[in-house]
Amino acid sequence: MTDWDTLRALADEGNEKAAGKLADLADERSDIDTLNELLDEGNDRAGEHLTRRAAAAKDLLELQRISDAGYAEAEEVLNALL
Protein backbone atom coordinates (compact mmCIF):
# COMPACT_ATOMS: atom_id res chain seq x y z
CA MET A 1 0.00 0.00 0.00
CA THR A 2 1.41 3.35 -1.02
CA ASP A 3 1.15 6.09 1.56
CA TRP A 4 -0.38 9.51 1.02
CA ASP A 5 2.91 11.42 0.98
CA THR A 6 4.43 9.08 -1.60
CA LEU A 7 1.39 9.43 -3.86
CA ARG A 8 1.49 13.21 -3.47
CA ALA A 9 5.19 13.31 -4.38
CA LEU A 10 4.64 11.10 -7.43
CA ALA A 11 1.65 13.18 -8.52
CA ASP A 12 3.71 16.35 -8.15
CA GLU A 13 6.28 14.78 -10.48
CA GLY A 14 3.59 14.27 -13.12
CA ASN A 15 2.73 10.62 -12.50
CA GLU A 16 -0.90 10.48 -13.68
CA LYS A 17 -1.60 7.06 -12.17
CA ALA A 18 -0.48 8.31 -8.75
CA ALA A 19 -2.52 11.49 -9.19
CA GLY A 20 -5.61 9.43 -9.97
CA LYS A 21 -5.03 7.22 -6.94
CA LEU A 22 -4.53 10.31 -4.78
CA ALA A 23 -7.87 11.68 -6.02
CA ASP A 24 -9.56 8.37 -5.24
CA LEU A 25 -8.16 8.38 -1.71
CA ALA A 26 -9.17 12.01 -1.19
CA ASP A 27 -12.69 11.14 -2.33
CA GLU A 28 -12.83 8.16 0.04
CA ARG A 29 -11.79 10.50 2.88
CA SER A 30 -14.26 13.18 1.71
CA ASP A 31 -11.24 15.49 1.53
CA ILE A 32 -12.79 18.18 -0.65
CA ASP A 33 -9.87 20.57 -0.19
CA THR A 34 -7.44 18.06 -1.71
CA LEU A 35 -9.89 17.26 -4.51
CA ASN A 36 -10.13 20.97 -5.29
CA GLU A 37 -6.34 21.31 -5.28
CA LEU A 38 -6.03 18.34 -7.62
CA LEU A 39 -8.71 19.78 -9.90
CA ASP A 40 -6.79 23.06 -10.06
CA GLU A 41 -3.74 21.00 -11.09
CA GLY A 42 -5.72 19.51 -13.97
CA ASN A 43 -6.51 16.15 -12.38
CA ASP A 44 -9.45 14.66 -14.28
CA ARG A 45 -10.16 12.03 -11.62
CA ALA A 46 -10.66 14.80 -9.06
CA GLY A 47 -13.00 16.50 -11.52
CA GLU A 48 -14.92 13.27 -11.87
CA HIS A 49 -15.34 12.88 -8.12
CA LEU A 50 -16.28 16.51 -7.58
CA THR A 51 -18.75 16.40 -10.47
CA ARG A 52 -20.41 13.28 -9.07
CA ARG A 53 -20.77 14.94 -5.67
CA ALA A 54 -22.11 18.21 -7.12
CA ALA A 55 -24.54 16.39 -9.40
CA ALA A 56 -25.91 14.36 -6.48
CA ALA A 57 -26.48 17.61 -4.59
CA LYS A 58 -27.80 19.33 -7.73
CA ASP A 59 -25.32 22.12 -6.98
CA LEU A 60 -25.36 24.07 -10.23
CA LEU A 61 -22.87 26.68 -9.07
CA GLU A 62 -20.37 24.01 -8.07
CA LEU A 63 -20.81 22.26 -11.42
CA GLN A 64 -20.12 25.56 -13.16
CA ARG A 65 -17.00 26.09 -11.05
CA ILE A 66 -15.73 22.60 -11.88
CA SER A 67 -16.44 23.21 -15.55
CA ASP A 68 -14.63 26.55 -15.43
CA ALA A 69 -11.64 24.75 -13.88
CA GLY A 70 -11.35 22.72 -17.07
CA TYR A 71 -13.33 19.54 -16.45
CA ALA A 72 -15.64 19.46 -19.49
CA GLU A 73 -17.86 16.65 -18.23
CA ALA A 74 -19.11 18.94 -15.47
CA GLU A 75 -20.58 21.21 -18.15
CA GLU A 76 -22.38 18.22 -19.69
CA VAL A 77 -23.89 17.32 -16.32
CA LEU A 78 -24.79 20.95 -15.69
CA ASN A 79 -26.58 21.20 -19.04
CA ALA A 80 -28.45 17.99 -18.33
CA LEU A 81 -29.72 19.40 -15.03
CA LEU A 82 -30.88 22.69 -16.54
N, C-alpha and C positions, 0 to 999 in steps of 0.2 A: 504494500500500500504506500503510495507516494504521499508525503505530507504537504500541507498547505503551502509552506514557504518554498518548497522545492517546485511545486506547480507554478507558483507566482513567479519565481525566478526564470523558469523555462518559458512561461508565457511572455515575460518581459523581453526575452531573447528572440521572440517571434515564433515559438513553437506553437502551431495552431492546435495540435491535439491536446497539449497541456492547457492551453487557454480554454478550450471547450470543456475539459474536465474540471477546470477551476470554476467555470460558469455553472456546471452541473452541481458541484459541491456548494457553491454560494446559493443556488436555488434551493437545494435540500435544507440548508441552514436558514432559509428565508432572509439571507443577507442582501437586502436590496441595495445598500450602499455599494457593495462590491459589484453587484450586477450592473449598476449604473456606471461605475468606473470602467468596467469591461466594455460596456456598450460604447462609451466615449472613446475607447481604444479601438473600436471597430469590430468587436467580438460579436459575430452573428449568433452564437449560441446564447449569449446574454440577451440579445435582442429577442430571440425566440422565447426565452423564459419570461422576460418582462412583458412581451406582447400577450402571451397566454394569460398571465396574471391580470393585465389591464382589460383584456377581452372578457374574462370571467366577471370582473367588477363593472364591466361596461363603462370604463373610465375613458371617455373620448379624448379628454385633454392629455392624458398620459399616452394614449395611442398616438396622438399627434406629436408629442414630444419624442417618442421612440422613433417615429417616422422621420422627424426632422434630424435626428441623430444619425440617420443613414440606413436604418433597417426598413427596407421597402415593404416587407410583408406586413408591417404594422399599418401601413397606409391601406393595404388591401382589406385588412380586418376592420379598420376604421370605416372605410367606404361600405362594407357589408352591414355595419351597424347603423349607418345613417339612413 
